Amino acid sequence: MIERCVRCSGPAAIVMAFDYRQRLVWLEDLTEPVVPGAGYAFCVQHADRLTPPLGWTLTDRRASVGHLFTSLEVA
């Protein structure tokens, strides 16, 4: 069964989970079916645009994360 994004119903690749007491949100690669109540499935586009609530910390635990900025080597 293919997991679907909770926002757009597209194919999901990321799971978002959180710890309400510690105000933590994290993203992980989707490796197995999401257990109801343990996280939410997202497509890559929606996971990339996720912002945590004010005062919360977002940790990206994905193996292959695209970086917004890359260093330039000057020759």
PDB file of N, CA, C, O and CB in Angstrom:
ATOM      1  N   MET A   1       0.837  -1.187   0.000  1.00  0.00           N
ATOM      2  CA  MET A   1       0.000   0.000   0.000  1.00  0.00           C
ATOM      3  C   MET A   1       0.883   1.252   0.000  1.00  0.00           C
ATOM      4  O   MET A   1       1.832   1.345   0.779  1.00  0.00           O
ATOM      5  CB  MET A   1      -0.953  -0.003   1.221  1.00  0.00           C
ATOM      6  N   ILE A   2       0.576   2.191  -0.854  1.00  0.00           N
ATOM      7  CA  ILE A   2       1.337   3.434  -0.954  1.00  0.00           C
ATOM      8  C   ILE A   2       0.772   4.449   0.046  1.00  0.00           C
ATOM      9  O   ILE A   2      -0.431   4.709   0.079  1.00  0.00           O
ATOM     10  CB  ILE A   2       1.291   4.002  -2.410  1.00  0.00           C
ATOM     11  N   GLU A   3       1.661   5.006   0.849  1.00  0.00           N
ATOM     12  CA  GLU A   3       1.243   6.062   1.772  1.00  0.00           C
ATOM     13  C   GLU A   3       0.956   7.329   0.964  1.00  0.00           C
ATOM     14  O   GLU A   3       1.615   7.590  -0.042  1.00  0.00           O
ATOM     15  CB  GLU A   3       2.339   6.329   2.864  1.00  0.00           C
ATOM     16  N   ARG A   4       0.000   8.088   1.395  1.00  0.00           N
ATOM     17  CA  ARG A   4      -0.406   9.323   0.720  1.00  0.00           C
ATOM     18  C   ARG A   4      -0.177  10.526   1.617  1.00  0.00           C
ATOM     19  O   ARG A   4      -0.332  10.445   2.835  1.00  0.00           O
ATOM     20  CB  ARG A   4      -1.880   9.252   0.301  1.00  0.00           C
ATOM     21  N   CYS A   5       0.190  11.633   1.006  1.00  0.00           N
ATOM     22  CA  CYS A   5       0.399  12.892   1.713  1.00  0.00           C
ATOM     23  C   CYS A   5      -0.917  13.347   2.334  1.00  0.00           C
ATOM     24  O   CYS A   5      -1.964  13.305   1.688  1.00  0.00           O
ATOM     25  CB  CYS A   5       0.960  13.979   0.757  1.00  0.00           C
ATOM     26  N   VAL A   6      -0.857  13.780   3.584  1.00  0.00           N
ATOM     27  CA  VAL A   6      -2.061  14.244   4.259  1.00  0.00           C
ATOM     28  C   VAL A   6      -2.558  15.580   3.714  1.00  0.00           C
ATOM     29  O   VAL A   6      -3.704  15.957   3.961  1.00  0.00           O
ATOM     30  CB  VAL A   6      -1.803  14.362   5.741  1.00  0.00           C
ATOM     31  N   ARG A   7      -1.715  16.298   2.979  1.00  0.00           N
ATOM     32  CA  ARG A   7      -2.108  17.596   2.425  1.00  0.00           C
ATOM     33  C   ARG A   7      -2.692  17.503   1.024  1.00  0.00           C
ATOM     34  O   ARG A   7      -3.712  18.125   0.727  1.00  0.00           O
ATOM     35  CB  ARG A   7      -0.925  18.516   2.405  1.00  0.00           C
ATOM     36  N   CYS A   8      -2.033  16.709   0.146  1.00  0.00           N
ATOM     37  CA  CYS A   8      -2.439  16.722  -1.261  1.00  0.00           C
ATOM     38  C   CYS A   8      -2.810  15.342  -1.811  1.00  0.00           C
ATOM     39  O   CYS A   8      -3.223  15.230  -2.965  1.00  0.00           O
ATOM     40  CB  CYS A   8      -1.334  17.301  -2.093  1.00  0.00           C
ATOM     41  N   SER A   9      -2.671  14.315  -1.013  1.00  0.00           N
ATOM     42  CA  SER A   9      -2.943  12.926  -1.408  1.00  0.00           C
ATOM     43  C   SER A   9      -1.970  12.384  -2.442  1.00  0.00           C
ATOM     44  O   SER A   9      -2.216  11.324  -3.019  1.00  0.00           O
ATOM     45  CB  SER A   9      -4.336  12.820  -1.948  1.00  0.00           C
ATOM     46  N   GLY A  10      -0.870  13.086  -2.689  1.00  0.00           N
ATOM     47  CA  GLY A  10       0.178  12.574  -3.566  1.00  0.00           C
ATOM     48  C   GLY A  10       0.988  11.513  -2.838  1.00  0.00           C
ATOM     49  O   GLY A  10       0.782  11.301  -1.643  1.00  0.00           O
ATOM     50  N   PRO A  11       1.906  10.841  -3.530  1.00  0.00           N
ATOM     51  CA  PRO A  11       2.728   9.825  -2.889  1.00  0.00           C
ATOM     52  C   PRO A  11       3.596  10.426  -1.772  1.00  0.00           C
ATOM     53  O   PRO A  11       4.279  11.427  -1.988  1.00  0.00           O
ATOM     54  CB  PRO A  11       3.611   9.134  -3.931  1.00  0.00           C
ATOM     55  N   ALA A  12       3.568   9.830  -0.612  1.00  0.00           N
ATOM     56  CA  ALA A  12       4.321  10.327   0.536  1.00  0.00           C
ATOM     57  C   ALA A  12       5.713   9.713   0.576  1.00  0.00           C
ATOM     58  O   ALA A  12       5.907   8.563   0.181  1.00  0.00           O
ATOM     59  CB  ALA A  12       3.573  10.027   1.839  1.00  0.00           C
ATOM     60  N   ALA A  13       6.679  10.490   1.057  1.00  0.00           N
ATOM     61  CA  ALA A  13       8.052  10.017   1.192  1.00  0.00           C
ATOM     62  C   ALA A  13       8.636  10.375   2.558  1.00  0.00           C
ATOM     63  O   ALA A  13       9.703   9.887   2.931  1.00  0.00           O
ATOM     64  CB  ALA A  13       8.920  10.602   0.083  1.00  0.00           C
ATOM     65  N   ILE A  14       7.938  11.219   3.291  1.00  0.00           N
ATOM     66  CA  ILE A  14       8.438  11.749   4.557  1.00  0.00           C
ATOM     67  C   ILE A  14       7.369  11.542   5.630  1.00  0.00           C
ATOM     68  O   ILE A  14       6.171  11.598   5.348  1.00  0.00           O
ATOM     69  CB  ILE A  14       8.816  13.264   4.425  1.00  0.00           C
ATOM     70  N   VAL A  15       7.815  11.304   6.852  1.00  0.00           N
ATOM     71  CA  VAL A  15       6.884  11.255   7.974  1.00  0.00           C
ATOM     72  C   VAL A  15       7.251  12.382   8.935  1.00  0.00           C
ATOM     73  O   VAL A  15       8.422  12.589   9.254  1.00  0.00           O
ATOM     74  CB  VAL A  15       6.921   9.857   8.692  1.00  0.00           C
ATOM     75  N   MET A  16       6.233  13.102   9.389  1.00  0.00           N
ATOM     76  CA  MET A  16       6.411  14.165  10.369  1.00  0.00           C
ATOM     77  C   MET A  16       5.842  13.655  11.687  1.00  0.00           C
ATOM     78  O   MET A  16       4.713  13.171  11.752  1.00  0.00           O
ATOM     79  CB  MET A  16       5.713  15.505   9.914  1.00  0.00           C
ATOM     80  N   ALA A  17       6.649  13.776  12.731  1.00  0.00           N
ATOM     81  CA  ALA A  17       6.200  13.382  14.064  1.00  0.00           C
ATOM     82  C   ALA A  17       6.521  14.517  15.020  1.00  0.00           C
ATOM     83  O   ALA A  17       7.279  15.427  14.685  1.00  0.00           O
ATOM     84  CB  ALA A  17       6.872  12.047  14.527  1.00  0.00           C
ATOM     85  N   PHE A  18       5.946  14.459  16.201  1.00  0.00           N
ATOM     86  CA  PHE A  18       6.185  15.543  17.141  1.00  0.00           C
ATOM     87  C   PHE A  18       6.064  15.074  18.576  1.00  0.00           C
ATOM     88  O   PHE A  18       5.454  14.046  18.870  1.00  0.00           O
ATOM     89  CB  PHE A  18       5.222  16.679  16.888  1.00  0.00           C
ATOM     90  N   ASP A  19       6.671  15.869  19.473  1.00  0.00           N
ATOM     91  CA  ASP A  19       6.557  15.669  20.918  1.00  0.00           C
ATOM     92  C   ASP A  19       5.962  16.952  21.464  1.00  0.00           C
ATOM     93  O   ASP A  19       6.639  17.974  21.568  1.00  0.00           O
ATOM     94  CB  ASP A  19       7.956  15.327  21.597  1.00  0.00           C
ATOM     95  N   TYR A  20       4.702  16.885  21.806  1.00  0.00           N
ATOM     96  CA  TYR A  20       3.969  18.082  22.220  1.00  0.00           C
ATOM     97  C   TYR A  20       4.566  18.710  23.480  1.00  0.00           C
ATOM     98  O   TYR A  20       4.685  19.933  23.562  1.00  0.00           O
ATOM     99  CB  TYR A  20       2.501  17.740  22.458  1.00  0.00           C
ATOM    100  N   ARG A  21       4.940  17.893  24.456  1.00  0.00           N
ATOM    101  CA  ARG A  21       5.460  18.419  25.724  1.00  0.00           C
ATOM    102  C   ARG A  21       6.783  19.159  25.552  1.00  0.00           C
ATOM    103  O   ARG A  21       7.015  20.186  26.189  1.00  0.00           O
ATOM    104  CB  ARG A  21       5.639  17.288  26.719  1.00  0.00           C
ATOM    105  N   GLN A  22       7.644  18.632  24.691  1.00  0.00           N
ATOM    106  CA  GLN A  22       8.957  19.253  24.497  1.00  0.00           C
ATOM    107  C   GLN A  22       8.981  20.253  23.346  1.00  0.00           C
ATOM    108  O   GLN A  22      10.015  20.862  23.073  1.00  0.00           O
ATOM    109  CB  GLN A  22       9.992  18.187  24.253  1.00  0.00           C
ATOM    110  N   ARG A  23       7.854  20.423  22.676  1.00  0.00           N
ATOM    111  CA  ARG A  23       7.738  21.342  21.539  1.00  0.00           C
ATOM    112  C   ARG A  23       8.745  21.010  20.442  1.00  0.00           C
ATOM    113  O   ARG A  23       9.447  21.887  19.939  1.00  0.00           O
ATOM    114  CB  ARG A  23       7.936  22.785  22.004  1.00  0.00           C
ATOM    115  N   LEU A  24       8.804  19.746  20.084  1.00  0.00           N
ATOM    116  CA  LEU A  24       9.713  19.271  19.046  1.00  0.00           C
ATOM    117  C   LEU A  24       8.922  18.695  17.885  1.00  0.00           C
ATOM    118  O   LEU A  24       7.926  17.997  18.078  1.00  0.00           O
ATOM    119  CB  LEU A  24      10.684  18.218  19.609  1.00  0.00           C
ATOM    120  N   VAL A  25       9.379  18.998  16.679  1.00  0.00           N
ATOM    121  CA  VAL A  25       8.826  18.429  15.453  1.00  0.00           C
ATOM    122  C   VAL A  25      10.006  17.876  14.674  1.00  0.00           C
ATOM    123  O   VAL A  25      11.055  18.516  14.609  1.00  0.00           O
ATOM    124  CB  VAL A  25       8.012  19.498  14.608  1.00  0.00           C
ATOM    125  N   TRP A  26       9.852  16.689  14.075  1.00  0.00           N
ATOM    126  CA  TRP A  26      10.939  16.163  13.267  1.00  0.00           C
ATOM    127  C   TRP A  26      10.405  15.499  12.016  1.00  0.00           C
ATOM    128  O   TRP A  26       9.272  15.020  11.965  1.00  0.00           O
ATOM    129  CB  TRP A  26      11.773  15.179  14.069  1.00  0.00           C
ATOM    130  N   LEU A  27      11.262  15.487  11.009  1.00  0.00           N
ATOM    131  CA  LEU A  27      10.963  14.862   9.719  1.00  0.00           C
ATOM    132  C   LEU A  27      11.915  13.695   9.529  1.00  0.00           C
ATOM    133  O   LEU A  27      13.113  13.822   9.786  1.00  0.00           O
ATOM    134  CB  LEU A  27      11.085  15.887   8.539  1.00  0.00           C
ATOM    135  N   GLU A  28      11.392  12.555   9.081  1.00  0.00           N
ATOM    136  CA  GLU A  28      12.200  11.369   8.810  1.00  0.00           C
ATOM    137  C   GLU A  28      11.765  10.770   7.489  1.00  0.00           C
ATOM    138  O   GLU A  28      10.640  10.980   7.037  1.00  0.00           O
ATOM    139  CB  GLU A  28      12.076  10.330   9.953  1.00  0.00           C
ATOM    140  N   ASP A  29      12.669  10.020   6.874  1.00  0.00           N
ATOM    141  CA  ASP A  29      12.314   9.293   5.665  1.00  0.00           C
ATOM    142  C   ASP A  29      11.243   8.258   5.998  1.00  0.00           C
ATOM    143  O   ASP A  29      11.281   7.626   7.054  1.00  0.00           O
ATOM    144  CB  ASP A  29      13.561   8.615   5.038  1.00  0.00           C
ATOM    145  N   LEU A  30      10.306   8.097   5.102  1.00  0.00           N
ATOM    146  CA  LEU A  30       9.231   7.128   5.287  1.00  0.00           C
ATOM    147  C   LEU A  30       9.756   5.752   4.882  1.00  0.00           C
ATOM    148  O   LEU A  30       9.972   5.490   3.699  1.00  0.00           O
ATOM    149  CB  LEU A  30       7.959   7.519   4.453  1.00  0.00           C
ATOM    150  N   THR A  31       9.958   4.880   5.859  1.00  0.00           N
ATOM    151  CA  THR A  31      10.507   3.555   5.581  1.00  0.00           C
ATOM    152  C   THR A  31       9.508   2.437   5.837  1.00  0.00           C
ATOM    153  O   THR A  31       9.708   1.309   5.387  1.00  0.00           O
ATOM    154  CB  THR A  31      11.739   3.326   6.414  1.00  0.00           C
ATOM    155  N   GLU A  32       8.440   2.742   6.553  1.00  0.00           N
ATOM    156  CA  GLU A  32       7.399   1.758   6.824  1.00  0.00           C
ATOM    157  C   GLU A  32       6.071   2.493   6.979  1.00  0.00           C
ATOM    158  O   GLU A  32       6.056   3.715   7.123  1.00  0.00           O
ATOM    159  CB  GLU A  32       7.730   0.917   8.100  1.00  0.00           C
ATOM    160  N   PRO A  33       4.966   1.769   6.952  1.00  0.00           N
ATOM    161  CA  PRO A  33       3.664   2.450   7.050  1.00  0.00           C
ATOM    162  C   PRO A  33       3.556   3.296   8.328  1.00  0.00           C
ATOM    163  O   PRO A  33       4.056   2.917   9.387  1.00  0.00           O
ATOM    164  CB  PRO A  33       2.525   1.416   7.015  1.00  0.00           C
ATOM    165  N   VAL A  34       2.903   4.426   8.199  1.00  0.00           N
ATOM    166  CA  VAL A  34       2.727   5.334   9.323  1.00  0.00           C
ATOM    167  C   VAL A  34       1.639   4.778  10.244  1.00  0.00           C
ATOM    168  O   VAL A  34       0.535   4.460   9.802  1.00  0.00           O
ATOM    169  CB  VAL A  34       2.364   6.768   8.832  1.00  0.00           C
ATOM    170  N   VAL A  35       1.968   4.670  11.518  1.00  0.00           N
ATOM    171  CA  VAL A  35       1.014   4.201  12.513  1.00  0.00           C
ATOM    172  C   VAL A  35       0.114   5.373  12.888  1.00  0.00           C
ATOM    173  O   VAL A  35       0.617   6.433  13.261  1.00  0.00           O
ATOM    174  CB  VAL A  35       1.741   3.614  13.773  1.00  0.00           C
ATOM    175  N   PRO A  36      -1.207   5.207  12.796  1.00  0.00           N
ATOM    176  CA  PRO A  36      -2.101   6.309  13.146  1.00  0.00           C
ATOM    177  C   PRO A  36      -1.806   6.836  14.554  1.00  0.00           C
ATOM    178  O   PRO A  36      -1.716   6.071  15.514  1.00  0.00           O
ATOM    179  CB  PRO A  36      -3.566   5.856  13.047  1.00  0.00           C
ATOM    180  N   GLY A  37      -1.659   8.140  14.651  1.00  0.00           N
ATOM    181  CA  GLY A  37      -1.366   8.781  15.924  1.00  0.00           C
ATOM    182  C   GLY A  37       0.121   8.913  16.220  1.00  0.00           C
ATOM    183  O   GLY A  37       0.499   9.593  17.174  1.00  0.00           O
ATOM    184  N   ALA A  38       0.979   8.271  15.415  1.00  0.00           N
ATOM    185  CA  ALA A  38       2.420   8.324  15.649  1.00  0.00           C
ATOM    186  C   ALA A  38       3.129   9.277  14.699  1.00  0.00           C
ATOM    187  O   ALA A  38       4.321   9.534  14.869  1.00  0.00           O
ATOM    188  CB  ALA A  38       3.016   6.943  15.518  1.00  0.00           C
ATOM    189  N   GLY A  39       2.434   9.801  13.716  1.00  0.00           N
ATOM    190  CA  GLY A  39       3.036  10.713  12.757  1.00  0.00           C
ATOM    191  C   GLY A  39       2.112  10.942  11.581  1.00  0.00           C
ATOM    192  O   GLY A  39       1.029  10.362  11.496  1.00  0.00           O
ATOM    193  N   TYR A  40       2.557  11.793  10.679  1.00  0.00           N
ATOM    194  CA  TYR A  40       1.773  12.140   9.502  1.00  0.00           C
ATOM    195  C   TYR A  40       2.641  12.039   8.265  1.00  0.00           C
ATOM    196  O   TYR A  40       3.785  12.493   8.269  1.00  0.00           O
ATOM    197  CB  TYR A  40       1.177  13.553   9.633  1.00  0.00           C
ATOM    198  N   ALA A  41       2.115  11.454   7.215  1.00  0.00           N
ATOM    199  CA  ALA A  41       2.842  11.282   5.964  1.00  0.00           C
ATOM    200  C   ALA A  41       2.740  12.558   5.130  1.00  0.00           C
ATOM    201  O   ALA A  41       1.677  13.173   5.038  1.00  0.00           O
ATOM    202  CB  ALA A  41       2.296  10.067   5.175  1.00  0.00           C
ATOM    203  N   PHE A  42       3.873  12.947   4.518  1.00  0.00           N
ATOM    204  CA  PHE A  42       3.927  14.117   3.654  1.00  0.00           C
ATOM    205  C   PHE A  42       4.675  13.778   2.377  1.00  0.00           C
ATOM    206  O   PHE A  42       5.561  12.924   2.376  1.00  0.00           O
ATOM    207  CB  PHE A  42       4.594  15.302   4.374  1.00  0.00           C
ATOM    208  N   CYS A  43       4.318  14.445   1.299  1.00  0.00           N
ATOM    209  CA  CYS A  43       5.120  14.369   0.082  1.00  0.00           C
ATOM    210  C   CYS A  43       6.343  15.265   0.302  1.00  0.00           C
ATOM    211  O   CYS A  43       6.377  16.039   1.259  1.00  0.00           O
ATOM    212  CB  CYS A  43       4.288  14.812  -1.202  1.00  0.00           C
ATOM    213  N   VAL A  44       7.328  15.167  -0.561  1.00  0.00           N
ATOM    214  CA  VAL A  44       8.553  15.945  -0.408  1.00  0.00           C
ATOM    215  C   VAL A  44       8.265  17.447  -0.442  1.00  0.00           C
ATOM    216  O   VAL A  44       8.826  18.208   0.346  1.00  0.00           O
ATOM    217  CB  VAL A  44       9.553  15.575  -1.505  1.00  0.00           C
ATOM    218  N   GLN A  45       7.392  17.868  -1.355  1.00  0.00           N
ATOM    219  CA  GLN A  45       7.103  19.302  -1.484  1.00  0.00           C
ATOM    220  C   GLN A  45       6.488  19.873  -0.205  1.00  0.00           C
ATOM    221  O   GLN A  45       6.874  20.958   0.228  1.00  0.00           O
ATOM    222  CB  GLN A  45       6.160  19.545  -2.666  1.00  0.00           C
ATOM    223  N   HIS A  46       5.557  19.174   0.393  1.00  0.00           N
ATOM    224  CA  HIS A  46       4.937  19.679   1.612  1.00  0.00           C
ATOM    225  C   HIS A  46       5.874  19.558   2.812  1.00  0.00           C
ATOM    226  O   HIS A  46       5.844  20.413   3.697  1.00  0.00           O
ATOM    227  CB  HIS A  46       3.638  18.931   1.889  1.00  0.00           C
ATOM    228  N   ALA A  47       6.695  18.530   2.862  1.00  0.00           N
ATOM    229  CA  ALA A  47       7.670  18.405   3.948  1.00  0.00           C
ATOM    230  C   ALA A  47       8.696  19.530   3.882  1.00  0.00           C
ATOM    231  O   ALA A  47       9.091  20.069   4.916  1.00  0.00           O
ATOM    232  CB  ALA A  47       8.376  17.039   3.888  1.00  0.00           C
ATOM    233  N   ASP A  48       9.130  19.891   2.675  1.00  0.00           N
ATOM    234  CA  ASP A  48      10.107  20.969   2.513  1.00  0.00           C
ATOM    235  C   ASP A  48       9.551  22.318   2.946  1.00  0.00           C
ATOM    236  O   ASP A  48      10.311  23.195   3.357  1.00  0.00           O
ATOM    237  CB  ASP A  48      10.563  21.046   1.069  1.00  0.00           C
ATOM    238  N   ARG A  49       8.262  22.493   2.862  1.00  0.00           N
ATOM    239  CA  ARG A  49       7.639  23.784   3.214  1.00  0.00           C
ATOM    240  C   ARG A  49       7.102  23.827   4.639  1.00  0.00           C
ATOM    241  O   ARG A  49       6.526  24.831   5.058  1.00  0.00           O
ATOM    242  CB  ARG A  49       6.512  24.087   2.256  1.00  0.00           C
ATOM    243  N   LEU A  50       7.288  22.744   5.384  1.00  0.00           N
ATOM    244  CA  LEU A  50       6.754  22.670   6.741  1.00  0.00           C
ATOM    245  C   LEU A  50       7.465  23.655   7.666  1.00  0.00           C
ATOM    246  O   LEU A  50       8.694  23.715   7.684  1.00  0.00           O
ATOM    247  CB  LEU A  50       6.885  21.245   7.289  1.00  0.00           C
ATOM    248  N   THR A  51       6.715  24.409   8.414  1.00  0.00           N
ATOM    249  CA  THR A  51       7.276  25.290   9.434  1.00  0.00           C
ATOM    250  C   THR A  51       6.621  24.927  10.766  1.00  0.00           C
ATOM    251  O   THR A  51       5.407  24.739  10.836  1.00  0.00           O
ATOM    252  CB  THR A  51       7.049  26.810   9.076  1.00  0.00           C
ATOM    253  N   PRO A  52       7.427  24.833  11.813  1.00  0.00           N
ATOM    254  CA  PRO A  52       6.867  24.469  13.114  1.00  0.00           C
ATOM    255  C   PRO A  52       6.130  25.643  13.741  1.00  0.00           C
ATOM    256  O   PRO A  52       6.329  26.788  13.335  1.00  0.00           O
ATOM    257  CB  PRO A  52       7.972  23.981  14.053  1.00  0.00           C
ATOM    258  N   PRO A  53       5.289  25.373  14.720  1.00  0.00           N
ATOM    259  CA  PRO A  53       4.629  26.464  15.438  1.00  0.00           C
ATOM    260  C   PRO A  53       5.670  27.348  16.131  1.00  0.00           C
ATOM    261  O   PRO A  53       6.780  26.897  16.412  1.00  0.00           O
ATOM    262  CB  PRO A  53       3.621  25.905  16.472  1.00  0.00           C
ATOM    263  N   LEU A  54       5.317  28.581  16.400  1.00  0.00           N
ATOM    264  CA  LEU A  54       6.198  29.527  17.076  1.00  0.00           C
ATOM    265  C   LEU A  54       6.649  28.942  18.414  1.00  0.00           C
ATOM    266  O   LEU A  54       5.827  28.506  19.221  1.00  0.00           O
ATOM    267  CB  LEU A  54       5.487  30.892  17.285  1.00  0.00           C
ATOM    268  N   GLY A  55       7.957  28.938  18.637  1.00  0.00           N
ATOM    269  CA  GLY A  55       8.508  28.411  19.883  1.00  0.00           C
ATOM    270  C   GLY A  55       8.868  26.939  19.827  1.00  0.00           C
ATOM    271  O   GLY A  55       9.413  26.402  20.791  1.00  0.00           O
ATOM    272  N   TRP A  56       8.574  26.270  18.706  1.00  0.00           N
ATOM    273  CA  TRP A  56       8.892  24.858  18.549  1.00  0.00           C
ATOM    274  C   TRP A  56      10.194  24.714  17.762  1.00  0.00           C
ATOM    275  O   TRP A  56      10.611  25.636  17.063  1.00  0.00           O
ATOM    276  CB  TRP A  56       7.735  24.107  17.841  1.00  0.00           C
ATOM    277  N   THR A  57      10.831  23.546  17.884  1.00  0.00           N
ATOM    278  CA  THR A  57      12.057  23.251  17.165  1.00  0.00           C
ATOM    279  C   THR A  57      11.794  22.175  16.123  1.00  0.00           C
ATOM    280  O   THR A  57      11.189  21.145  16.421  1.00  0.00           O
ATOM    281  CB  THR A  57      13.166  22.810  18.134  1.00  0.00           C
ATOM    282  N   LEU A  58      12.251  22.417  14.899  1.00  0.00           N
ATOM    283  CA  LEU A  58      12.123  21.454  13.812  1.00  0.00           C
ATOM    284  C   LEU A  58      13.484  20.813  13.564  1.00  0.00           C
ATOM    285  O   LEU A  58      14.473  21.511  13.340  1.00  0.00           O
ATOM    286  CB  LEU A  58      11.582  22.133  12.518  1.00  0.00           C
ATOM    287  N   THR A  59      13.530  19.480  13.605  1.00  0.00           N
ATOM    288  CA  THR A  59      14.746  18.732  13.321  1.00  0.00           C
ATOM    289  C   THR A  59      14.510  17.894  12.080  1.00  0.00           C
ATOM    290  O   THR A  59      13.552  17.124  12.007  1.00  0.00           O
ATOM    291  CB  THR A  59      15.163  17.843  14.528  1.00  0.00           C
ATOM    292  N   ASP A  60      15.392  18.051  11.108  1.00  0.00           N
ATOM    293  CA  ASP A  60      15.263  17.308   9.858  1.00  0.00           C
ATOM    294  C   ASP A  60      16.190  16.100   9.910  1.00  0.00           C
ATOM    295  O   ASP A  60      17.408  16.249   9.820  1.00  0.00           O
ATOM    296  CB  ASP A  60      15.589  18.209   8.628  1.00  0.00           C
ATOM    297  N   ARG A  61      15.623  14.911  10.054  1.00  0.00           N
ATOM    298  CA  ARG A  61      16.395  13.673  10.184  1.00  0.00           C
ATOM    299  C   ARG A  61      16.440  12.879   8.878  1.00  0.00           C
ATOM    300  O   ARG A  61      16.851  11.718   8.869  1.00  0.00           O
ATOM    301  CB  ARG A  61      15.807  12.809  11.290  1.00  0.00           C
ATOM    302  N   ARG A  62      16.019  13.501   7.779  1.00  0.00           N
ATOM    303  CA  ARG A  62      16.031  12.804   6.499  1.00  0.00           C
ATOM    304  C   ARG A  62      17.465  12.525   6.064  1.00  0.00           C
ATOM    305  O   ARG A  62      18.369  13.321   6.317  1.00  0.00           O
ATOM    306  CB  ARG A  62      15.294  13.625   5.425  1.00  0.00           C
ATOM    307  N   ALA A  63      17.659  11.387   5.410  1.00  0.00           N
ATOM    308  CA  ALA A  63      18.999  10.997   4.954  1.00  0.00           C
ATOM    309  C   ALA A  63      19.487  11.898   3.838  1.00  0.00           C
ATOM    310  O   ALA A  63      20.657  12.278   3.823  1.00  0.00           O
ATOM    311  CB  ALA A  63      19.005   9.547   4.485  1.00  0.00           C
ATOM    312  N   SER A  64      18.624  12.244   2.910  1.00  0.00           N
ATOM    313  CA  SER A  64      19.038  13.070   1.775  1.00  0.00           C
ATOM    314  C   SER A  64      18.239  14.360   1.782  1.00  0.00           C
ATOM    315  O   SER A  64      17.146  14.443   1.221  1.00  0.00           O
ATOM    316  CB  SER A  64      18.848  12.314   0.431  1.00  0.00           C
ATOM    317  N   VAL A  65      18.805  15.351   2.425  1.00  0.00           N
ATOM    318  CA  VAL A  65      18.148  16.646   2.527  1.00  0.00           C
ATOM    319  C   VAL A  65      18.774  17.599   1.532  1.00  0.00           C
ATOM    320  O   VAL A  65      19.993  17.766   1.514  1.00  0.00           O
ATOM    321  CB  VAL A  65      18.245  17.211   3.960  1.00  0.00           C
ATOM    322  N   GLY A  66      17.958  18.221   0.708  1.00  0.00           N
ATOM    323  CA  GLY A  66      18.467  19.248  -0.195  1.00  0.00           C
ATOM    324  C   GLY A  66      18.768  20.500   0.586  1.00  0.00           C
ATOM    325  O   GLY A  66      17.973  20.912   1.430  1.00  0.00           O
ATOM    326  N   HIS A  67      19.898  21.109   0.321  1.00  0.00           N
ATOM    327  CA  HIS A  67      20.297  22.304   1.062  1.00  0.00           C
ATOM    328  C   HIS A  67      19.903  23.553   0.292  1.00  0.00           C
ATOM    329  O   HIS A  67      20.024  23.602  -0.932  1.00  0.00           O
ATOM    330  CB  HIS A  67      21.812  22.298   1.335  1.00  0.00           C
ATOM    331  N   LEU A  68      19.441  24.543   1.002  1.00  0.00           N
ATOM    332  CA  LEU A  68      19.042  25.795   0.398  1.00  0.00           C
ATOM    333  C   LEU A  68      20.259  26.532  -0.155  1.00  0.00           C
ATOM    334  O   LEU A  68      20.192  27.122  -1.234  1.00  0.00           O
ATOM    335  CB  LEU A  68      18.302  26.664   1.413  1.00  0.00           C
ATOM    336  N   PHE A  69      21.367  26.499   0.580  1.00  0.00           N
ATOM    337  CA  PHE A  69      22.587  27.160   0.154  1.00  0.00           C
ATOM    338  C   PHE A  69      23.703  26.131   0.051  1.00  0.00           C
ATOM    339  O   PHE A  69      23.756  25.196   0.848  1.00  0.00           O
ATOM    340  CB  PHE A  69      22.972  28.296   1.129  1.00  0.00           C
ATOM    341  N   THR A  70      24.584  26.290  -0.910  1.00  0.00           N
ATOM    342  CA  THR A  70      25.760  25.440  -1.013  1.00  0.00           C
ATOM    343  C   THR A  70      26.985  26.328  -1.077  1.00  0.00           C
ATOM    344  O   THR A  70      26.926  27.458  -1.561  1.00  0.00           O
ATOM    345  CB  THR A  70      25.681  24.507  -2.252  1.00  0.00           C
ATOM    346  N   SER A  71      28.087  25.808  -0.588  1.00  0.00           N
ATOM    347  CA  SER A  71      29.317  26.604  -0.601  1.00  0.00           C
ATOM    348  C   SER A  71      29.884  26.628  -2.006  1.00  0.00           C
ATOM    349  O   SER A  71      29.787  25.650  -2.748  1.00  0.00           O
ATOM    350  CB  SER A  71      30.360  26.041   0.397  1.00  0.00           C
ATOM    351  N   LEU A  72      30.473  27.748  -2.357  1.00  0.00           N
ATOM    352  CA  LEU A  72      31.119  27.897  -3.663  1.00  0.00           C
ATOM    353  C   LEU A  72      32.624  27.897  -3.453  1.00  0.00           C
ATOM    354  O   LEU A  72      33.149  28.660  -2.642  1.00  0.00           O
ATOM    355  CB  LEU A  72      30.654  29.206  -4.389  1.00  0.00           C
ATOM    356  N   GLU A  73      33.307  27.038  -4.186  1.00  0.00           N
ATOM    357  CA  GLU A  73      34.756  27.022  -4.092  1.00  0.00           C
ATOM    358  C   GLU A  73      35.312  28.002  -5.131  1.00  0.00           C
ATOM    359  O   GLU A  73      35.021  27.903  -6.323  1.00  0.00           O
ATOM    360  CB  GLU A  73      35.322  25.575  -4.310  1.00  0.00           C
ATOM    361  N   VAL A  74      36.097  28.923  -4.657  1.00  0.00           N
ATOM    362  CA  VAL A  74      36.691  29.924  -5.535  1.00  0.00           C
ATOM    363  C   VAL A  74      38.063  29.424  -5.964  1.00  0.00           C
ATOM    364  O   VAL A  74      38.901  29.092  -5.126  1.00  0.00           O
ATOM    365  CB  VAL A  74      36.792  31.317  -4.830  1.00  0.00           C
ATOM    366  N   ALA A  75      38.283  29.372  -7.257  1.00  0.00           N
ATOM    367  CA  ALA A  75      39.570  28.857  -7.773  1.00  0.00           C
ATOM    368  C   ALA A  75      40.619  29.930  -7.769  1.00  0.00           C
ATOM    369  O   ALA A  75      41.757  29.682  -8.166  1.00  0.00           O
ATOM    370  CB  ALA A  75      39.414  28.303  -9.188  1.00  0.00           C
TER     371      ALA A  75
END
